[in-house]
Amino acid sequence: MTKVNVLVACGAGIATSTVVMSKVEQLFKENNIDVNLMQIKIAEAASKQDDADMLISTTVLPTTYRIPTIKAMGYLTGLGIDKLNQEVIDTAKKIQDDKN
């Protein structure tokens, strides 16, 4: 199965992205999606996007990216989690389909 490279970003690359990392890691496991997660500061996203397939961010995106981006504030607020989980899974599966 194709591995999906996922950037998980927050403003400083420490607190909120750590919370999101554990949640998406669990989500990918439950859905049998093979991923490589990288925790970064949002400022690093533009330079790292060439090595990644998608970006999950808890902060406002400062620019547009060439890879799919998902705003993941729901993981912190608890609002709209089911919809957010579905978006993350659907995006990862589409990436896998495109790679195969």
Helices and strands as residue ranges (DSSP letters): E 4-10, H 15-30, E 35-41, G 42-44, H 45-48, G 49-51, E 54-57, E 69-71, H 74-77, H 81-99
